[in-house]
Amino acid sequence: MLTDADARRAPSGASVLAPDVDPTARATPAEPGAAVPDLAKSAAGLASPRGRSVGMTILVVLALLYTLYFARDFLMPITFALLLSFLLSPLVRALARLRIPTPAGAALVLLALLATIGAAGYGLAGPMESLAASAPATLATATTKLRTVLKPLARASATAAQVEKAATLGEPTKPAQVVVQPTSLIARAFGTTQRLLGGLLEVLLLLYFLLAAGDLFLQKLIKVLPRLRDKRTAVEIARATEVSISTYLLTTAMVNIGEGLVVAGAMYLWHMPNPLLWGALAAALEFIPYVGATVMAVVLGVASVTTMPSVGLALLVPASFLAINVVQNNVVSPLLLGHRLSLNPVALFVGLAFWFTIWGIPGAFIAVPLLATFKIFCDHIQSLASIGEFLGGRDDTERRSTARLL
């Protein structure tokens, strides 16, 4: 509490709430010979341009994270449209070389995309409906067959429940609680139907405008750059980046579709119902690294238990999928993509967790394309080349160089 004596000691014009500091006081080091803090040097360091830039960088990063989270409904359709434009722009340019105007070529490519998605959705609508209708019976049958395997766990759970009941026998009863039913998984993942349709319409419209614009933004950038050297550098970076991103997205999509076809063939050989549906599900979930393969293996395991005569034989179905997935991730993808477009597994997992936290399940689907796109941008910009190197995988040359240094 501030006393009258403290108020009388305060200098004229100073606030009575200001702390009473003795400017002649000196702090005693905690240990003999310890370094004495240089407050003037610390203040100069904080006021230096480097100190201000570090603080500003931290604030910019925090602002960017908050913007990505709170503006996700606005940014997600734009991100999807940009990635699809990188994927489909080579087709539009190929049509332009055939003397088809760019707006007409963009319309043809977009109509072909919608027709492909519509045909796939129409073909898979029946199997998906039957799978959803039989899901409760499938789960009940799987539970019955797995009961013998899970019997020890059930006994342990029953024992723990009895111990908990005995421990809370003498406690007073708790008042009734009102439980709010959570929203469905589809609603939490993709939002309401109205918002989903609005987002799809926004993606399609923006995708058409991006494809129809062609090199408009690159031409505007060249026009505003003052020096000829900067103009040439901008064109080289833009072309190389667009080719690399298009190659990566197209190769990844083709690899995932190929894996889906192989999985569909394997499910057909295992006499699993609706093999094309399992192949399409595997191709879609493959865009989510690690998590997608795990979910696919679990779903296949539950479905195969109801189809196969024994649990041991049923486990071979998800095991065959995991074998196909291992070959694709460790042989096919590195062979087609090469070291330049490969990603560090640690950076891949961190990027997946980040985009899932920011944008949910849609963010998990585009986490890998976004991370690969960011790496390609870094590889083509000299000031960001070190970041691109950290995001990339390690090849045999780097491994041998590291071994020699150690």
Secondary structure as GFF3:
##gff-version 3
##sequence-region A 1 406
A	DSSP	alpha_helix	4	9	.	.	.	ID=ss1
A	DSSP	alpha_helix	39	47	.	.	.	ID=ss2
A	DSSP	alpha_helix	49	70	.	.	.	ID=ss3
A	DSSP	alpha_helix	72	97	.	.	.	ID=ss4
A	DSSP	alpha_helix	102	133	.	.	.	ID=ss5
A	DSSP	alpha_helix	135	146	.	.	.	ID=ss6
A	DSSP	alpha_helix	151	167	.	.	.	ID=ss7
A	DSSP	alpha_helix	185	190	.	.	.	ID=ss8
A	DSSP	alpha_helix	193	213	.	.	.	ID=ss9
A	DSSP	alpha_helix	216	224	.	.	.	ID=ss10
A	DSSP	alpha_helix	228	269	.	.	.	ID=ss11
A	DSSP	alpha_helix	275	285	.	.	.	ID=ss12
A	DSSP	alpha_helix	291	307	.	.	.	ID=ss13
A	DSSP	alpha_helix	311	314	.	.	.	ID=ss14
A	DSSP	alpha_helix	316	327	.	.	.	ID=ss15
A	DSSP	pi_helix	328	332	.	.	.	ID=ss16
A	DSSP	alpha_helix	333	337	.	.	.	ID=ss17
A	DSSP	alpha_helix	345	365	.	.	.	ID=ss18
A	DSSP	alpha_helix	367	380	.	.	.	ID=ss19
A	DSSP	three_ten_helix	382	384	.	.	.	ID=ss20
A	DSSP	alpha_helix	385	391	.	.	.	ID=ss21
A	DSSP	alpha_helix	396	405	.	.	.	ID=ss22
###
